[in-house]
Amino acid sequence: MYATIPKPMSFDEFLEWHPEDGRIFELYEGVPTELNPTGTHEAIAGFLSLKLGIELDRASLPYFIPKTATVKPYRERQGYKPDVVLLDRAAIAHEPDWAKKATIHDGATVKLAIEVASTNWRDDYGVKLTDYEEMGIPEYWIVDYIPLGAARYIGSPKRPTITVYQWVDGEYFFQQFRADEHVISAALPGLQLTADQIFNSAEV
């Protein structure tokens, strides 16, 4: 759902804009776009935050997972809120908008960004992938649990798939994980999670 605004917003205007009802938005070409996730989407994102947080503590890694953060790509009038994001504690000190606006400008500050695919899956596989790659974010996951992504992204027949992109020499290379395969993460090399554990985490 798009917010009704008189003209496209700049990124700075977006950061200062606070809907009174507390809804959360991303910015696309100057237009605030509401994030309206399903319960399953939120359960998977919450499970990942929990398991990744446990691994950060176990391995004593110098990262943290904020409740929410805005990632600013190089393109103007864009701003994203990853479903899960790992940030480098030391690098945060060099982020000018972090303390007051929880905003990241430097891709190197982000150790891992995760998007749980939903009805806006084209953004996850398209515009966000391109922008995260340009920023140099070293690792990006798309958790496509339904699955929704086009066959050109996840193959045919479609199956729930986790695509892990690694940034190497300025571009992303990817591996895909399904069923009982263990997800391989450079950011969290000791992580012990299978694709199915992630997909099934929303079951009640």
VOFI-124257 format. One record per residue: residue in three letters; x, y, z of N, C-alpha, C, O in turn. Coordinates in steps of 0.2 Angstrom, whole numbers. Example, Ala and Ser with C-alpha at 12.3 -4.5 7.8 and 13.67 -1.06 7.14 Angstrom:
BEGIN
<node Ala, <66, -28, 39>, <62, -22, 39>, <66, -16, 39>, <71, -17, 42>>,
<node Ser, <64, -11, 35>, <68, -5, 36>, <64, 0, 39>, <67, 6, 40>>,
This chain:
BEGIN
<node Met, <4, -6, 0>, <0, 0, 0>, <4, 6, 0>, <9, 7, 4>>,
<node Tyr, <3, 11, -4>, <7, 17, -5>, <3, 23, -1>, <-3, 23, 0>>,
<node Ala, <8, 27, 3>, <5, 32, 6>, <3, 38, 2>, <6, 39, -4>>,
<node Thr, <-2, 42, 3>, <-4, 47, -1>, <0, 53, 1>, <-1, 56, 7>>,
<node Ile, <4, 56, -3>, <8, 62, -2>, <8, 66, -8>, <7, 64, -13>>,
<node Pro, <9, 73, -7>, <8, 77, -12>, <13, 77, -18>, <12, 79, -23>>,
<node Lys, <19, 75, -16>, <25, 75, -21>, <30, 70, -18>, <30, 68, -12>>,
<node Pro, <34, 67, -23>, <39, 62, -20>, <44, 65, -15>, <46, 71, -15>>,
<node Met, <45, 61, -10>, <49, 63, -4>, <57, 62, -6>, <59, 57, -9>>,
<node Ser, <61, 66, -3>, <68, 65, -2>, <69, 60, 3>, <64, 58, 7>>,
<node Phe, <75, 57, 3>, <76, 52, 9>, <76, 55, 16>, <73, 53, 20>>,
<node Asp, <79, 61, 16>, <79, 65, 22>, <72, 67, 25>, <70, 66, 31>>,
<node Glu, <67, 68, 20>, <60, 70, 22>, <57, 63, 24>, <53, 63, 29>>,
<node Phe, <59, 58, 21>, <56, 51, 23>, <58, 50, 30>, <54, 47, 34>>,
<node Leu, <64, 51, 32>, <66, 49, 39>, <63, 54, 44>, <62, 52, 50>>,
<node Glu, <61, 60, 42>, <57, 64, 47>, <50, 63, 47>, <46, 66, 51>>,
<node Trp, <47, 59, 42>, <40, 58, 42>, <38, 52, 46>, <41, 46, 46>>,
<node His, <34, 53, 51>, <32, 48, 55>, <24, 47, 55>, <20, 51, 58>>,
<node Pro, <21, 42, 52>, <14, 41, 52>, <12, 40, 59>, <15, 37, 63>>,
<node Glu, <6, 43, 61>, <4, 43, 68>, <1, 36, 70>, <1, 35, 76>>,
<node Asp, <-1, 32, 65>, <-3, 26, 68>, <2, 20, 68>, <1, 15, 70>>,
<node Gly, <9, 22, 68>, <14, 18, 69>, <16, 13, 64>, <20, 8, 65>>,
<node Arg, <12, 13, 58>, <14, 9, 52>, <21, 10, 50>, <24, 15, 51>>,
<node Ile, <24, 4, 47>, <31, 5, 45>, <31, 5, 37>, <27, 1, 34>>,
<node Phe, <35, 9, 34>, <36, 10, 27>, <43, 10, 25>, <48, 11, 28>>,
<node Glu, <44, 8, 18>, <50, 8, 15>, <49, 14, 9>, <43, 16, 8>>,
<node Leu, <54, 16, 6>, <54, 22, 2>, <56, 19, -5>, <62, 17, -6>>,
<node Tyr, <52, 20, -10>, <53, 18, -17>, <52, 24, -22>, <46, 26, -23>>,
<node Glu, <57, 26, -25>, <57, 32, -29>, <53, 38, -26>, <49, 41, -30>>,
<node Gly, <54, 39, -20>, <51, 45, -17>, <44, 43, -14>, <41, 48, -11>>,
<node Val, <42, 37, -15>, <35, 35, -12>, <35, 31, -7>, <38, 25, -7>>,
<node Pro, <33, 32, -1>, <33, 28, 5>, <28, 22, 4>, <22, 23, 1>>,
<node Thr, <30, 16, 5>, <27, 10, 3>, <26, 6, 10>, <31, 4, 13>>,
<node Glu, <20, 4, 12>, <19, 1, 18>, <21, -6, 18>, <20, -10, 13>>,
<node Leu, <24, -8, 23>, <26, -15, 25>, <20, -18, 28>, <19, -16, 34>>,
<node Asn, <17, -23, 26>, <11, -26, 29>, <12, -34, 29>, <8, -37, 25>>,
<node Pro, <17, -36, 33>, <18, -44, 33>, <13, -48, 36>, <9, -46, 40>>,
<node Thr, <13, -54, 33>, <9, -59, 36>, <12, -62, 43>, <17, -61, 44>>,
<node Gly, <8, -66, 46>, <10, -69, 53>, <16, -74, 51>, <20, -74, 55>>,
<node Thr, <15, -78, 46>, <20, -82, 44>, <27, -79, 43>, <32, -81, 45>>,
<node His, <26, -74, 39>, <32, -70, 37>, <36, -67, 44>, <42, -68, 44>>,
<node Glu, <32, -65, 48>, <35, -62, 55>, <37, -68, 59>, <42, -67, 62>>,
<node Ala, <34, -73, 59>, <37, -79, 63>, <44, -81, 60>, <48, -83, 64>>,
<node Ile, <44, -82, 54>, <51, -84, 51>, <56, -78, 52>, <62, -80, 54>>,
<node Ala, <55, -72, 51>, <59, -67, 53>, <61, -67, 60>, <67, -66, 62>>,
<node Gly, <56, -68, 65>, <58, -68, 72>, <62, -74, 74>, <67, -74, 78>>,
<node Phe, <61, -80, 71>, <65, -86, 72>, <72, -85, 69>, <77, -86, 73>>,
<node Leu, <73, -82, 64>, <80, -80, 61>, <83, -75, 66>, <89, -76, 67>>,
<node Ser, <80, -70, 68>, <83, -65, 73>, <85, -69, 79>, <91, -68, 82>>,
<node Leu, <81, -74, 82>, <83, -77, 88>, <89, -82, 87>, <94, -82, 91>>,
<node Lys, <89, -86, 81>, <94, -91, 80>, <101, -87, 78>, <106, -89, 81>>,
<node Leu, <100, -82, 75>, <106, -78, 73>, <109, -75, 79>, <115, -74, 80>>,
<node Gly, <105, -72, 83>, <107, -69, 89>, <111, -74, 94>, <116, -72, 97>>,
<node Ile, <108, -80, 95>, <111, -85, 99>, <118, -87, 96>, <123, -88, 100>>,
<node Glu, <119, -87, 89>, <125, -89, 86>, <130, -83, 87>, <136, -84, 89>>,
<node Leu, <128, -77, 87>, <132, -71, 88>, <135, -71, 95>, <141, -70, 97>>,
<node Asp, <131, -73, 100>, <133, -74, 107>, <137, -80, 108>, <143, -79, 111>>,
<node Arg, <136, -85, 105>, <140, -91, 106>, <147, -90, 103>, <152, -92, 106>>,
<node Ala, <147, -87, 97>, <154, -86, 94>, <157, -80, 96>, <163, -78, 93>>,
<node Ser, <154, -76, 100>, <157, -69, 102>, <159, -65, 97>, <164, -62, 96>>,
<node Leu, <154, -64, 92>, <155, -60, 86>, <153, -53, 87>, <148, -52, 91>>,
<node Pro, <157, -48, 85>, <156, -41, 86>, <150, -38, 82>, <151, -32, 80>>,
<node Tyr, <144, -41, 82>, <139, -39, 78>, <133, -38, 82>, <133, -41, 88>>,
<node Phe, <127, -35, 80>, <121, -35, 84>, <115, -35, 79>, <116, -33, 73>>,
<node Ile, <109, -36, 81>, <103, -36, 77>, <99, -31, 80>, <96, -32, 85>>,
<node Pro, <98, -25, 76>, <93, -20, 78>, <86, -23, 77>, <84, -27, 73>>,
<node Lys, <81, -20, 81>, <74, -21, 80>, <72, -19, 73>, <68, -23, 70>>,
<node Thr, <74, -13, 71>, <73, -11, 65>, <78, -6, 63>, <81, -2, 67>>,
<node Ala, <80, -5, 56>, <85, -1, 54>, <83, 1, 47>, <80, -3, 43>>,
<node Thr, <85, 7, 45>, <84, 9, 38>, <91, 8, 34>, <96, 11, 36>>,
<node Val, <91, 5, 28>, <97, 5, 24>, <96, 10, 18>, <91, 9, 15>>,
<node Lys, <101, 14, 17>, <100, 19, 12>, <105, 17, 6>, <111, 18, 7>>,
<node Pro, <102, 15, 1>, <106, 14, -5>, <109, 20, -8>, <107, 25, -6>>,
<node Tyr, <113, 19, -13>, <116, 25, -16>, <111, 29, -20>, <112, 35, -21>>,
<node Arg, <106, 26, -23>, <101, 30, -27>, <97, 34, -22>, <95, 32, -16>>,
<node Glu, <95, 40, -24>, <91, 45, -21>, <84, 42, -20>, <82, 39, -25>>,
<node Arg, <80, 45, -15>, <73, 43, -14>, <72, 36, -13>, <67, 33, -15>>,
<node Gln, <77, 32, -10>, <76, 25, -9>, <78, 24, -2>, <83, 27, 1>>,
<node Gly, <74, 19, 2>, <76, 17, 9>, <73, 11, 10>, <67, 10, 10>>,
<node Tyr, <77, 6, 13>, <74, -1, 14>, <75, -3, 22>, <79, 0, 25>>,
<node Lys, <70, -7, 24>, <71, -10, 31>, <71, -17, 30>, <66, -21, 30>>,
<node Pro, <77, -20, 30>, <78, -27, 30>, <74, -31, 35>, <73, -28, 41>>,
<node Asp, <71, -37, 34>, <68, -41, 39>, <72, -43, 45>, <70, -42, 51>>,
<node Val, <79, -44, 43>, <84, -45, 48>, <90, -42, 46>, <92, -43, 40>>,
<node Val, <94, -39, 50>, <100, -36, 48>, <105, -37, 53>, <104, -35, 59>>,
<node Leu, <111, -39, 52>, <117, -39, 56>, <121, -33, 55>, <124, -32, 49>>,
<node Leu, <123, -29, 60>, <127, -23, 60>, <133, -24, 64>, <134, -27, 69>>,
<node Asp, <139, -21, 61>, <145, -21, 64>, <146, -16, 69>, <145, -10, 68>>,
<node Arg, <147, -18, 76>, <147, -13, 81>, <152, -8, 80>, <151, -2, 82>>,
<node Ala, <158, -9, 78>, <163, -4, 77>, <162, 0, 71>, <163, 6, 72>>,
<node Ala, <159, -2, 66>, <157, 2, 60>, <152, 7, 62>, <151, 12, 59>>,
<node Ile, <147, 5, 66>, <142, 10, 68>, <144, 17, 70>, <141, 22, 69>>,
<node Ala, <150, 17, 73>, <152, 24, 75>, <154, 28, 70>, <154, 35, 71>>,
<node His, <154, 26, 64>, <156, 30, 58>, <149, 32, 54>, <150, 35, 48>>,
<node Glu, <144, 29, 56>, <137, 31, 53>, <134, 37, 55>, <132, 37, 61>>,
<node Pro, <134, 42, 51>, <132, 49, 54>, <124, 49, 56>, <122, 53, 60>>,
<node Asp, <120, 45, 53>, <113, 45, 55>, <111, 39, 59>, <105, 38, 60>>,
<node Trp, <115, 35, 62>, <113, 30, 66>, <110, 32, 73>, <105, 30, 75>>,
<node Ala, <114, 36, 76>, <112, 38, 83>, <105, 41, 84>, <101, 39, 88>>,
<node Lys, <103, 45, 79>, <96, 48, 80>, <91, 45, 75>, <85, 46, 76>>,
<node Lys, <93, 42, 70>, <89, 39, 65>, <89, 32, 63>, <86, 30, 58>>,
<node Ala, <94, 28, 66>, <95, 21, 65>, <95, 20, 57>, <92, 15, 55>>,
<node Thr, <99, 23, 54>, <100, 23, 47>, <107, 21, 45>, <112, 24, 48>>,
<node Ile, <108, 17, 40>, <115, 14, 38>, <116, 17, 31>, <111, 16, 26>>,
<node His, <122, 20, 29>, <123, 22, 23>, <129, 18, 20>, <129, 17, 14>>,
<node Asp, <133, 15, 24>, <139, 11, 21>, <138, 4, 21>, <136, 1, 27>>,
<node Gly, <138, 1, 15>, <137, -6, 15>, <141, -11, 19>, <139, -16, 21>>,
<node Ala, <147, -8, 21>, <152, -12, 25>, <149, -13, 32>, <152, -17, 36>>,
<node Thr, <145, -8, 34>, <142, -9, 41>, <138, -15, 42>, <137, -17, 47>>,
<node Val, <135, -17, 36>, <130, -22, 36>, <134, -29, 35>, <137, -29, 30>>,
<node Lys, <134, -33, 40>, <137, -40, 38>, <132, -45, 35>, <135, -49, 31>>,
<node Leu, <126, -44, 36>, <121, -48, 33>, <114, -45, 33>, <112, -42, 38>>,
<node Ala, <111, -45, 27>, <104, -43, 27>, <100, -48, 24>, <102, -52, 20>>,
<node Ile, <94, -49, 27>, <89, -54, 25>, <82, -52, 24>, <80, -47, 27>>,
<node Glu, <80, -54, 18>, <73, -52, 16>, <69, -59, 16>, <71, -63, 12>>,
<node Val, <63, -59, 19>, <59, -64, 19>, <54, -63, 13>, <50, -58, 14>>,
<node Ala, <54, -66, 8>, <50, -65, 2>, <43, -65, 4>, <40, -69, 7>>,
<node Ser, <39, -60, 1>, <32, -59, 1>, <29, -57, -5>, <32, -58, -11>>,
<node Thr, <24, -53, -5>, <21, -51, -12>, <25, -46, -15>, <24, -46, -21>>,
<node Asn, <30, -43, -12>, <34, -39, -16>, <41, -42, -17>, <46, -39, -17>>,
<node Trp, <40, -49, -19>, <46, -53, -20>, <51, -50, -26>, <57, -51, -26>>,
<node Arg, <47, -46, -31>, <51, -44, -36>, <56, -38, -34>, <61, -38, -37>>,
<node Asp, <54, -35, -29>, <59, -30, -26>, <65, -34, -23>, <71, -32, -23>>,
<node Asp, <64, -39, -19>, <69, -43, -16>, <74, -46, -21>, <80, -45, -20>>,
<node Tyr, <72, -49, -26>, <76, -52, -31>, <78, -47, -36>, <83, -48, -40>>,
<node Gly, <75, -41, -37>, <77, -36, -42>, <81, -30, -39>, <87, -29, -38>>,
<node Val, <77, -25, -37>, <79, -18, -35>, <84, -19, -29>, <89, -16, -28>>,
<node Lys, <82, -23, -24>, <86, -23, -17>, <92, -27, -19>, <97, -25, -16>>,
<node Leu, <92, -32, -23>, <98, -36, -24>, <103, -31, -28>, <109, -32, -26>>,
<node Thr, <101, -28, -33>, <105, -23, -36>, <108, -18, -32>, <114, -16, -32>>,
<node Asp, <104, -15, -27>, <106, -10, -23>, <111, -12, -17>, <116, -9, -16>>,
<node Tyr, <109, -18, -15>, <113, -21, -9>, <120, -23, -13>, <125, -22, -9>>,
<node Glu, <120, -25, -19>, <126, -27, -22>, <130, -21, -23>, <137, -21, -22>>,
<node Glu, <127, -15, -26>, <131, -9, -27>, <134, -6, -21>, <139, -3, -21>>,
<node Met, <130, -7, -15>, <133, -4, -9>, <139, -9, -6>, <142, -6, -1>>,
<node Gly, <139, -15, -8>, <144, -19, -6>, <143, -23, 1>, <147, -25, 4>>,
<node Ile, <136, -24, 2>, <134, -28, 8>, <136, -35, 6>, <135, -38, 1>>,
<node Pro, <141, -37, 11>, <144, -44, 10>, <140, -50, 9>, <142, -55, 6>>,
<node Glu, <134, -50, 12>, <130, -56, 12>, <122, -54, 12>, <120, -50, 16>>,
<node Tyr, <119, -57, 8>, <111, -56, 7>, <108, -62, 6>, <109, -66, 2>>,
<node Trp, <103, -63, 10>, <98, -69, 10>, <91, -67, 7>, <89, -62, 9>>,
<node Ile, <89, -71, 3>, <81, -71, 1>, <78, -77, 4>, <80, -83, 1>>,
<node Val, <74, -77, 9>, <71, -83, 11>, <64, -83, 8>, <59, -80, 10>>,
<node Asp, <63, -88, 3>, <57, -88, -1>, <53, -94, 1>, <54, -100, -2>>,
<node Tyr, <49, -94, 6>, <46, -100, 9>, <40, -102, 6>, <38, -108, 8>>,
<node Ile, <37, -98, 2>, <30, -100, -1>, <30, -105, -6>, <26, -110, -6>>,
<node Pro, <34, -105, -11>, <39, -100, -14>, <35, -95, -19>, <30, -97, -22>>,
<node Leu, <37, -89, -19>, <34, -84, -24>, <39, -82, -30>, <36, -80, -35>>,
<node Gly, <45, -82, -29>, <50, -80, -34>, <49, -84, -41>, <47, -89, -41>>,
<node Ala, <50, -80, -46>, <49, -83, -53>, <54, -89, -54>, <59, -89, -50>>,
<node Ala, <52, -93, -58>, <56, -99, -59>, <63, -98, -61>, <68, -101, -60>>,
<node Arg, <64, -92, -64>, <71, -90, -66>, <76, -89, -60>, <82, -89, -61>>,
<node Tyr, <73, -87, -55>, <77, -86, -49>, <77, -93, -44>, <83, -94, -41>>,
<node Ile, <72, -97, -44>, <72, -102, -39>, <71, -109, -43>, <71, -114, -39>>,
<node Gly, <71, -109, -49>, <70, -115, -53>, <63, -118, -54>, <59, -115, -51>>,
<node Ser, <63, -123, -58>, <56, -126, -59>, <57, -134, -58>, <61, -137, -61>>,
<node Pro, <52, -137, -55>, <46, -134, -51>, <49, -130, -45>, <54, -131, -42>>,
<node Lys, <45, -125, -44>, <46, -121, -38>, <46, -125, -31>, <41, -129, -30>>,
<node Arg, <51, -123, -27>, <51, -126, -21>, <54, -121, -16>, <57, -116, -18>>,
<node Pro, <52, -121, -9>, <54, -116, -5>, <62, -116, -5>, <65, -121, -5>>,
<node Thr, <65, -110, -6>, <72, -109, -7>, <75, -104, -3>, <72, -98, -2>>,
<node Ile, <81, -104, 0>, <85, -99, 3>, <90, -98, -2>, <95, -102, -3>>,
<node Thr, <91, -92, -5>, <96, -90, -9>, <101, -85, -5>, <99, -80, -2>>,
<node Val, <107, -87, -5>, <112, -84, -1>, <117, -80, -6>, <121, -84, -10>>,
<node Tyr, <117, -74, -6>, <122, -70, -11>, <128, -68, -7>, <127, -65, -1>>,
<node Gln, <134, -69, -9>, <140, -67, -6>, <143, -62, -11>, <144, -63, -17>>,
<node Trp, <146, -57, -8>, <149, -51, -12>, <156, -53, -13>, <160, -53, -8>>,
<node Val, <158, -54, -19>, <165, -55, -21>, <168, -51, -27>, <165, -51, -32>>,
<node Asp, <173, -47, -26>, <176, -43, -31>, <170, -39, -34>, <170, -38, -40>>,
<node Gly, <166, -36, -30>, <161, -31, -33>, <155, -34, -36>, <151, -30, -38>>,
<node Glu, <154, -40, -35>, <147, -43, -37>, <145, -49, -33>, <149, -52, -30>>,
<node Tyr, <139, -50, -34>, <136, -56, -30>, <136, -62, -34>, <135, -63, -40>>,
<node Phe, <138, -68, -30>, <138, -74, -32>, <133, -78, -27>, <133, -76, -21>>,
<node Phe, <130, -83, -29>, <125, -86, -25>, <125, -93, -24>, <127, -97, -29>>,
<node Gln, <122, -96, -19>, <121, -103, -18>, <114, -103, -15>, <111, -99, -12>>,
<node Gln, <111, -109, -17>, <104, -110, -15>, <103, -116, -10>, <107, -121, -11>>,
<node Phe, <98, -116, -5>, <98, -121, 0>, <90, -123, 0>, <86, -118, 1>>,
<node Arg, <89, -129, 1>, <82, -132, 1>, <82, -138, 6>, <87, -141, 7>>,
<node Ala, <76, -139, 8>, <75, -145, 12>, <79, -146, 18>, <80, -141, 22>>,
<node Asp, <83, -151, 18>, <87, -153, 24>, <94, -150, 23>, <99, -152, 27>>,
<node Glu, <96, -146, 18>, <102, -143, 17>, <104, -138, 22>, <100, -134, 24>>,
<node His, <110, -138, 25>, <112, -133, 30>, <114, -127, 26>, <118, -127, 21>>,
<node Val, <111, -121, 28>, <113, -115, 25>, <120, -113, 27>, <122, -113, 33>>,
<node Ile, <124, -111, 22>, <131, -109, 23>, <131, -101, 23>, <129, -98, 18>>,
<node Ser, <134, -99, 28>, <135, -91, 29>, <142, -89, 31>, <145, -92, 35>>,
<node Ala, <145, -85, 27>, <151, -82, 28>, <151, -78, 34>, <156, -78, 38>>,
<node Ala, <146, -74, 35>, <145, -70, 41>, <145, -74, 47>, <147, -72, 53>>,
<node Leu, <142, -80, 47>, <141, -84, 53>, <143, -91, 51>, <139, -95, 51>>,
<node Pro, <149, -92, 51>, <152, -99, 49>, <150, -104, 53>, <150, -110, 51>>,
<node Gly, <148, -103, 59>, <146, -109, 64>, <139, -110, 64>, <137, -114, 68>>,
<node Leu, <135, -106, 60>, <128, -107, 61>, <126, -114, 59>, <128, -117, 54>>,
<node Gln, <121, -117, 63>, <119, -124, 61>, <111, -123, 60>, <107, -125, 65>>,
<node Leu, <109, -122, 54>, <102, -121, 53>, <101, -124, 46>, <105, -123, 41>>,
<node Thr, <96, -128, 45>, <94, -131, 38>, <88, -126, 36>, <85, -123, 39>>,
<node Ala, <88, -127, 29>, <82, -123, 26>, <75, -125, 29>, <71, -121, 30>>,
<node Asp, <74, -131, 30>, <68, -134, 32>, <67, -131, 40>, <61, -129, 41>>,
<node Gln, <72, -131, 44>, <71, -128, 50>, <68, -121, 50>, <64, -119, 54>>,
<node Ile, <71, -117, 45>, <69, -110, 44>, <62, -110, 42>, <57, -106, 44>>,
<node Phe, <60, -114, 36>, <54, -114, 33>, <48, -116, 38>, <43, -114, 38>>,
<node Asn, <50, -121, 42>, <45, -124, 47>, <44, -120, 54>, <40, -122, 58>>,
<node Ser, <48, -115, 55>, <48, -111, 61>, <41, -108, 62>, <40, -106, 68>>,
<node Ala, <37, -107, 57>, <31, -103, 58>, <25, -108, 59>, <20, -106, 61>>,
<node Glu, <27, -114, 60>, <21, -119, 61>, <19, -118, 68>, <23, -117, 73>>,
<node Val, <12, -119, 69>, <9, -118, 76>, <6, -125, 78>, <3, -125, 83>>,
